[in-house]
Amino acid sequence: MKFKAVVTENGFRKQALFEDYRISSQNEDRIAFAFDISLLLRAVRSSVSIISGEFGIANRLQVKLVKKLPPNSTQPMPFLTFETKGYKSAVIQDVPISKPLSRAQLLQLQAALDAAQDLPPTLVQVPDSNRLQNFVDRMKHVGDLLNVSISKYGDLHLQISTTLITLGAEFRKLLVVGDKAQAPSEDRDLSAQTRSGRAILMGDAQSVQGACLTVIFQFFIPGTRQTDKSISLHCRLPVLDPGSS
């Protein structure tokens, strides 16, 4: 399964993340732009390491949109700047971004986000996200076509195949949110691949081929298992190439 793009939707109260929050634009105070997510991740990780290394003493992170003149250039370019100020150090990191999207482009983007609000009828909760991430990281070196299916029984199946090897993982009896069903007793002794195929044929499972894989993140209040409802985030990964299976 190849992904064309990742649509990320999040919502949070400004007070949950920012001490001071100011934004102004002619598009109802909304600004949209494109950037390289790997550069953003590097900047965020660097800022976190600086703040963590200072034991939380008088530290702060300021994020702002700026225009700067790059080396060997005569035209200013937009950047998302991270200013990390710790007790003993201060670091400025510039993440290059595109020009702000036009009003028409922003409206088109908002329409796409609004259309993505409808969640699939069946969701499963994966408690061990590290195990899932480690498996996916290993599989990306095998091939680029990943088959994913989710059943109403609470089963999540992942499989990747090449002409030489087939790898797969199964997460069973996960918490089901939405439509659920009881797994047939005769499926107990079947292989994961067979159970997944039978569930899809009976309409009790869905494959993400030709659709979107939706990943929802839950945030907890530090030190507790209570969900922090001030922050929400979910990503939809639209399929570019559903493959032949």
Secondary structure in CASP SS format (residue, H / E / C, confidence):
PFRMAT SS
TARGET T0000
AUTHOR 0000-0000-0000
METHOD secondary structure of the structure
MODEL  1
M C 1.00
K E 1.00
F E 1.00
K C 1.00
A C 1.00
V C 1.00
V E 1.00
T E 1.00
E E 1.00
N E 1.00
G E 1.00
F E 1.00
R C 1.00
K H 1.00
Q H 1.00
A H 1.00
L H 1.00
F C 1.00
E C 1.00
D C 1.00
Y C 1.00
R C 1.00
I C 1.00
S C 1.00
S C 1.00
Q C 1.00
N C 1.00
E C 1.00
D C 1.00
R C 1.00
I C 1.00
A C 1.00
F C 1.00
A C 1.00
F E 1.00
D C 1.00
I H 1.00
S H 1.00
L H 1.00
L H 1.00
L H 1.00
R H 1.00
A H 1.00
V H 1.00
R H 1.00
S H 1.00
S H 1.00
V H 1.00
S H 1.00
I H 1.00
I H 1.00
S H 1.00
G H 1.00
E C 1.00
F C 1.00
G C 1.00
I C 1.00
A C 1.00
N C 1.00
R E 1.00
L E 1.00
Q E 1.00
V E 1.00
K E 1.00
L E 1.00
V E 1.00
K E 1.00
K E 1.00
L C 1.00
P C 1.00
P C 1.00
N C 1.00
S C 1.00
T C 1.00
Q C 1.00
P C 1.00
M E 1.00
P E 1.00
F E 1.00
L E 1.00
T E 1.00
F E 1.00
E E 1.00
T E 1.00
K E 1.00
G C 1.00
Y C 1.00
K C 1.00
S C 1.00
A E 1.00
V E 1.00
I E 1.00
Q E 1.00
D E 1.00
V E 1.00
P E 1.00
I E 1.00
S C 1.00
K C 1.00
P C 1.00
L C 1.00
S C 1.00
R H 1.00
A H 1.00
Q H 1.00
L H 1.00
L H 1.00
Q H 1.00
L H 1.00
Q H 1.00
A H 1.00
A H 1.00
L H 1.00
D H 1.00
A H 1.00
A C 1.00
Q C 1.00
D C 1.00
L C 1.00
P C 1.00
P C 1.00
T E 1.00
L E 1.00
V E 1.00
Q E 1.00
V C 1.00
P C 1.00
D C 1.00
S H 1.00
N H 1.00
R H 1.00
L H 1.00
Q H 1.00
N H 1.00
F H 1.00
V H 1.00
D H 1.00
R H 1.00
M H 1.00
K C 1.00
H C 1.00
V C 1.00
G C 1.00
D C 1.00
L C 1.00
L E 1.00
N E 1.00
V E 1.00
S E 1.00
I E 1.00
S E 1.00
K C 1.00
Y C 1.00
G C 1.00
D C 1.00
L E 1.00
H E 1.00
L E 1.00
Q E 1.00
I E 1.00
S E 1.00
T C 1.00
T C 1.00
L C 1.00
I C 1.00
T E 1.00
L E 1.00
G E 1.00
A E 1.00
E E 1.00
F E 1.00
R C 1.00
K C 1.00
L C 1.00
L E 1.00
V E 1.00
V E 1.00
G E 1.00
D C 1.00
K C 1.00
A C 1.00
Q C 1.00
A C 1.00
P C 1.00
S H 1.00
E H 1.00
D H 1.00
R C 1.00
D C 1.00
L C 1.00
S C 1.00
A H 1.00
Q H 1.00
T H 1.00
R H 1.00
S H 1.00
G H 1.00
R H 1.00
A H 1.00
I H 1.00
L H 1.00
M C 1.00
G C 1.00
D C 1.00
A E 1.00
Q E 1.00
S E 1.00
V C 1.00
Q C 1.00
G C 1.00
A C 1.00
C E 1.00
L E 1.00
T E 1.00
V E 1.00
I E 1.00
F E 1.00
Q C 1.00
F C 1.00
F E 1.00
I C 1.00
P C 1.00
G C 1.00
T C 1.00
R C 1.00
Q C 1.00
T E 1.00
D C 1.00
K C 1.00
S C 1.00
I E 1.00
S E 1.00
L E 1.00
H E 1.00
C E 1.00
R E 1.00
L E 1.00
P E 1.00
V E 1.00
L E 1.00
D E 1.00
P C 1.00
G C 1.00
S C 1.00
S C 1.00
END
